[in-house]
């Protein structure tokens, strides 16, 4: 495998990992809102939101738009097909 192929494959891997992060973060936000709407008082929403925000901040710092990586600001991006 050539160096160019390695970089291309690494970019795809990094991009897919970012996409998983984004979707999990959004799912957790939905869970928080559902718990809040249900009137649950057994959950520390402030702590939960802080952890989700921290995960989102870390996720945004993992990749860059140039290989190897993805654009952490283009969250609507689908799978990288390049």
MDAnalysis code that builds the backbone (N, CA, C; Angstrom):
import MDAnalysis as mda
import numpy as np

u = mda.Universe.empty(246, n_residues=82, atom_resindex=np.repeat(np.arange(82), 3), trajectory=True)
u.add_TopologyAttr("name", ["N", "CA", "C"] * 82)
u.add_TopologyAttr("resid", np.arange(1, 83))
u.add_TopologyAttr("resname", ["UNK", "UNK", "UNK", "UNK", "UNK", "UNK", "UNK", "UNK", "UNK", "UNK", "UNK", "UNK", "UNK", "UNK", "UNK", "UNK", "UNK", "UNK", "UNK", "UNK", "UNK", "UNK", "UNK", "UNK", "UNK", "UNK", "UNK", "UNK", "UNK", "UNK", "UNK", "UNK", "UNK", "UNK", "UNK", "UNK", "UNK", "UNK", "UNK", "UNK", "UNK", "UNK", "UNK", "UNK", "UNK", "UNK", "UNK", "UNK", "UNK", "UNK", "UNK", "UNK", "UNK", "UNK", "UNK", "UNK", "UNK", "UNK", "UNK", "UNK", "UNK", "UNK", "UNK", "UNK", "UNK", "UNK", "UNK", "UNK", "UNK", "UNK", "UNK", "UNK", "UNK", "UNK", "UNK", "UNK", "UNK", "UNK", "UNK", "UNK", "UNK", "UNK"])
u.atoms.positions = np.array([
    [0.853, -1.166, 0.000],
    [0.000, 0.000, 0.000],
    [0.904, 1.235, 0.000],
    [0.577, 2.170, -0.867],
    [1.380, 3.387, -0.979],
    [1.064, 4.346, 0.165],
    [1.945, 5.316, 0.353],
    [1.721, 6.316, 1.401],
    [0.444, 7.109, 1.130],
    [0.181, 7.419, -0.128],
    [-1.035, 8.155, -0.495],
    [-2.287, 7.350, -0.126],
    [-2.245, 6.033, -0.367],
    [-3.388, 5.179, -0.016],
    [-3.587, 5.111, 1.501],
    [-2.486, 5.076, 2.225],
    [-2.565, 5.054, 3.692],
    [-3.230, 6.324, 4.193],
    [-2.802, 7.484, 3.673],
    [-3.393, 8.760, 4.093],
    [-4.870, 8.829, 3.723],
    [-5.231, 8.344, 2.558],
    [-6.625, 8.346, 2.126],
    [-7.470, 7.482, 3.051],
    [-6.973, 6.302, 3.362],
    [-7.708, 5.407, 4.249],
    [-7.814, 5.979, 5.658],
    [-6.741, 6.603, 6.142],
    [-6.775, 7.208, 7.470],
    [-7.788, 8.345, 7.522],
    [-7.856, 9.121, 6.453],
    [-8.825, 10.208, 6.395],
    [-10.249, 9.654, 6.492],
    [-10.516, 8.570, 5.780],
    [-11.846, 7.965, 5.828],
    [-12.169, 7.465, 7.233],
    [-11.208, 6.823, 7.873],
    [-11.413, 6.326, 9.231],
    [-11.697, 7.483, 10.183],
    [-10.874, 8.515, 10.138],
    [-11.063, 9.667, 11.015],
    [-12.408, 10.332, 10.775],
    [-12.777, 10.466, 9.524],
    [-14.055, 11.079, 9.188],
    [-15.229, 10.294, 9.739],
    [-15.186, 8.988, 9.602],
    [-16.272, 8.144, 10.104],
    [-16.338, 8.197, 11.624],
    [-15.188, 8.226, 12.294],
    [-15.188, 8.333, 13.754],
    [-15.801, 9.659, 14.208],
    [-15.503, 10.732, 13.501],
    [-16.120, 12.019, 13.825],
    [-17.629, 11.946, 13.646],
    [-18.078, 11.316, 12.584],
    [-19.511, 11.211, 12.327],
    [-20.205, 10.415, 13.434],
    [-19.556, 9.374, 13.927],
    [-20.119, 8.611, 15.045],
    [-20.208, 9.501, 16.280],
    [-19.128, 10.236, 16.574],
    [-19.140, 11.162, 17.718],
    [-20.319, 12.117, 17.626],
    [-20.486, 12.746, 16.474],
    [-21.538, 13.756, 16.308],
    [-22.916, 13.166, 16.553],
    [-23.141, 11.982, 16.015],
    [-24.454, 11.368, 16.169],
    [-24.710, 10.938, 17.619],
    [-23.699, 10.419, 18.282],
    [-23.858, 10.044, 19.684],
    [-24.088, 11.270, 20.561],
    [-23.385, 12.340, 20.288],
    [-23.571, 13.577, 21.041],
    [-24.990, 14.094, 20.843],
    [-25.467, 14.089, 19.612],
    [-26.838, 14.539, 19.351],
    [-27.853, 13.623, 20.030],
    [-27.597, 12.312, 20.014],
    [-28.508, 11.373, 20.674],
    [-28.553, 11.635, 22.180],
    [-27.401, 11.893, 22.783],
    [-27.370, 12.188, 24.216],
    [-28.122, 13.469, 24.542],
    [-28.009, 14.455, 23.676],
    [-28.756, 15.698, 23.887],
    [-30.261, 15.426, 23.844],
    [-30.683, 14.562, 22.922],
    [-32.107, 14.197, 22.832],
    [-32.562, 13.473, 24.097],
    [-31.713, 12.591, 24.626],
    [-32.047, 11.869, 25.852],
    [-32.205, 12.852, 27.012],
    [-31.305, 13.803, 27.123],
    [-31.387, 14.817, 28.179],
    [-32.705, 15.574, 28.071],
    [-33.060, 15.981, 26.862],
    [-34.304, 16.727, 26.677],
    [-35.527, 15.874, 27.008],
    [-35.486, 14.595, 26.647],
    [-36.603, 13.699, 26.952],
    [-36.740, 13.506, 28.464],
    [-35.626, 13.348, 29.152],
    [-35.661, 13.206, 30.610],
    [-36.171, 14.481, 31.265],
    [-35.704, 15.597, 30.768],
    [-36.132, 16.883, 31.317],
    [-37.639, 17.071, 31.113],
    [-38.128, 16.729, 29.919],
    [-39.546, 16.893, 29.594],
    [-40.430, 15.958, 30.424],
    [-39.860, 14.814, 30.813],
    [-40.645, 13.856, 31.601],
    [-40.744, 14.270, 33.063],
    [-40.029, 15.327, 33.412],
    [-40.073, 15.807, 34.789],
    [-39.158, 15.033, 35.722],
    [-38.254, 14.269, 35.159],
    [-37.341, 13.482, 35.981],
    [-36.492, 14.402, 36.855],
    [-36.462, 14.087, 38.136],
    [-35.607, 14.863, 39.033],
    [-34.484, 14.006, 39.584],
    [-34.347, 12.797, 39.044],
    [-33.291, 11.898, 39.497],
    [-32.006, 12.088, 38.701],
    [-32.008, 13.055, 37.791],
    [-30.859, 13.265, 36.919],
    [-30.279, 14.642, 37.185],
    [-28.965, 14.706, 37.297],
    [-28.288, 15.994, 37.435],
    [-28.040, 16.522, 36.021],
    [-28.993, 17.300, 35.505],
    [-28.915, 17.783, 34.126],
    [-27.698, 18.660, 33.892],
    [-27.323, 19.441, 34.884],
    [-26.170, 20.332, 34.724],
    [-24.896, 19.510, 34.496],
    [-24.712, 18.472, 35.302],
    [-23.534, 17.611, 35.152],
    [-23.564, 16.869, 33.819],
    [-24.734, 16.336, 33.469],
    [-24.880, 15.606, 32.208],
    [-24.588, 16.502, 31.016],
    [-25.146, 17.715, 31.027],
    [-24.890, 18.654, 29.938],
    [-23.412, 19.019, 29.870],
    [-22.780, 19.181, 31.018],
    [-21.351, 19.497, 31.049],
    [-20.508, 18.402, 30.420],
    [-20.840, 17.150, 30.705],
    [-20.107, 16.029, 30.121],
    [-20.309, 15.951, 28.610],
    [-21.536, 16.185, 28.165],
    [-21.816, 16.176, 26.725],
    [-21.069, 17.314, 26.040],
    [-21.097, 18.496, 26.639],
    [-20.376, 19.640, 26.067],
    [-18.875, 19.365, 25.989],
    [-18.341, 18.721, 27.027],
    [-16.917, 18.382, 27.033],
    [-16.589, 17.396, 25.909],
    [-17.435, 16.389, 25.731],
    [-17.229, 15.422, 24.650],
    [-17.281, 16.111, 23.289],
    [-18.208, 17.055, 23.151],
    [-18.338, 17.787, 21.886],
    [-17.093, 18.627, 21.611],
    [-16.562, 19.253, 22.639],
    [-15.354, 20.069, 22.492],
    [-14.150, 19.209, 22.103],
    [-14.009, 18.067, 22.748],
    [-12.910, 17.161, 22.418],
    [-13.055, 16.655, 20.985],
    [-14.259, 16.266, 20.607],
    [-14.509, 15.766, 19.256],
    [-14.122, 16.795, 18.200],
    [-14.423, 18.057, 18.469],
    [-14.110, 19.116, 17.504],
    [-12.612, 19.330, 17.344],
    [-11.829, 18.886, 18.323],
    [-10.385, 19.114, 18.244],
    [-9.622, 17.918, 17.685],
    [-10.331, 16.834, 17.383],
    [-9.661, 15.618, 16.929],
    [-9.200, 15.705, 15.486],
    [-10.066, 16.160, 14.623],
    [-9.780, 16.112, 13.191],
    [-9.629, 17.508, 12.614],
    [-8.994, 17.542, 11.466],
    [-8.833, 18.782, 10.714],
    [-9.309, 18.519, 9.294],
    [-9.588, 19.566, 8.530],
    [-10.097, 19.338, 7.172],
    [-9.117, 18.648, 6.226],
    [-7.827, 18.726, 6.510],
    [-6.847, 18.110, 5.617],
    [-6.489, 16.712, 6.119],
    [-6.078, 15.831, 5.217],
    [-5.738, 14.468, 5.646],
    [-4.652, 14.487, 6.706],
    [-4.673, 13.566, 7.668],
    [-5.794, 12.676, 7.924],
    [-6.819, 13.368, 8.801],
    [-8.055, 13.354, 8.394],
    [-9.081, 13.980, 9.199],
    [-10.350, 14.242, 8.442],
    [-11.165, 15.042, 9.053],
    [-12.401, 15.466, 8.447],
    [-12.643, 16.880, 8.921],
    [-13.658, 17.490, 8.408],
    [-13.950, 18.849, 8.819],
    [-14.873, 18.807, 10.034],
    [-14.344, 19.124, 11.226],
    [-15.167, 19.021, 12.432],
    [-16.271, 20.068, 12.503],
    [-16.320, 20.962, 11.543],
    [-17.346, 22.001, 11.538],
    [-18.443, 21.707, 10.529],
    [-18.302, 20.622, 9.769],
    [-19.273, 20.233, 8.746],
    [-20.014, 18.994, 9.225],
    [-20.835, 19.171, 10.246],
    [-21.470, 18.031, 10.897],
    [-22.553, 17.369, 10.075],
    [-23.035, 18.019, 9.051],
    [-24.068, 17.402, 8.230],
    [-23.471, 16.479, 7.186],
    [-22.161, 16.409, 7.146],
    [-21.485, 15.598, 6.129],
    [-21.837, 14.128, 6.273],
    [-22.059, 13.512, 5.143],
    [-22.320, 12.084, 5.115],
    [-20.998, 11.338, 5.018],
    [-21.059, 10.060, 4.783],
    [-19.842, 9.272, 4.653],
    [-18.934, 9.800, 3.552],
    [-17.658, 9.839, 3.839],
    [-16.678, 10.265, 2.842],
    [-16.539, 9.166, 1.809],
    [-16.855, 9.483, 0.571],
    [-16.828, 8.459, -0.484],
    [-15.598, 8.564, -1.356],
    [-14.692, 9.464, -0.981],
    [-13.472, 9.568, -1.799],
    [-12.565, 8.405, -1.582],
])
